[in-house]
């Protein structure tokens, strides 16, 4: 099971990078491409959480609701660029409600990026000893 999750993680990472490349070079103003990139980043977070057996924060709106947003999954630095672009597109369309929603998710992405920088250097230095 562990190897399967590692392979899934690798494939989702490749998908994320391909969606990011396509969105930045060919579809800068196309929300679906950025949404696919964001979905890949969120799936990557879910896979990492499942592989480390950490419990994800309960879904807002109740644990049984499949449409509830898992805010913990947005705490990932990979979500920052897609969210920034989706905010830019929503602003250009005058959709302020969507801009506010995405800005909340973006702040979680920044928090995740800070957390990654605080945790990862400690993990990387263990191998140097």
N, C-alpha and C positions, 0 to 999 in steps of 0.2 A: 504494500500500500504506500509506503514511504517513497519508493522509486516512481510509482505512478504519479504521486503528487509533485515530485521533482520534475518529471517530464511535462506535466500540465503547466507547472510554473514556467518552464523554459518556453513552451509554445505560446503561452499568454504573453510573455515578455517579448517574444518575436512579433506577435500580433500587435502589441502596443507600439513597438518601434516602427512597424510598417504603417500603421494608421497615423502615427505622428508624422512620419515622413510624407505620407500622402496628403495629410491635412495642411502641413506647413508649405508644401511645394506646389500642390495642385488644386486644393479646395479650401483656401483660407477663409472664405465666407460661407461655407457650407456646414451648418450645424450637425447634420447626420455624421459627417466624418469625424468631427470633434467628439460627438457623443460616443461613437464606437471606440475612439481612443480612451475616453474617460471610462467606458465600461470595461475595457481591458485592464486599466489601472485598478479599478475596483475589484475585478475578479482576481487579479494578482494579489491584492491585499487579503482577500478571502482565502486564497490558497495558502499563503504564508501563515495566516492565523490557524488554519486547519492543520497544517503540518507541524506547527509548534505546540499544538494542543492547547493553545490559549483560548479562553472563552471571549468571544466578541461581546461588546456591550449590547445589552438587549435592544431590540429594535424599538424605536420610538413609535408609539401608537399601539403597543401590545406585541407580545412575542408571537402570537398566532397569525398576525396579519402579514400576508405575503407582499403587500404593496407598501409596507412601512419602510422608511429610509433608515439604513444602518449608518449612522453618522460616524461611527468608529472607522468604517472602511474608507472614509474620505481623509483620514489622517495619514496621508501618503504623499510624498513629494511628487510622485508621478501624476497626481491629479491637478497640479498647479497650472501647467501650460494649457491643457484642454479647457479648464475652467476659466482662465483668463480670456481665452479666445471666445468661449461661449458668452461670457459677459460682454465682450466687445460687440459681438453680433446682436445680442439682446438690446444693448444700448442703441445701436444703430436702427433697430426696429421700433424703439420707443417702448419696450416692454419692461417697465420699471419693477413690476412684481417679480419677474423672472431674474432681473439683475440682482435684486435683494436676496432672493433664494440662492442664486449661484455665488454671491459674495459671502454668504454664510459658509457654504461648502468650501470656498477658496480659503477662508480663514482657518478652517480645519486642516486643509492641505498644508498651509504654512506651519501650523502647529506640528503636524506630522513630520515636516521637513526638519524642524528644529529638534524634535525628539530623535530622529534618525541620526542627526549630527552629534547629539549628545551620547547616544548609545553605541553607535558603530565604532567610533575611535577606540573606545574601551575594549570592544571585541577584537578589533584589529591588532591592538598592542599585545594581546595575550599570546599571539603566535611569535612575537619578537623576543620573548623572554628566554 
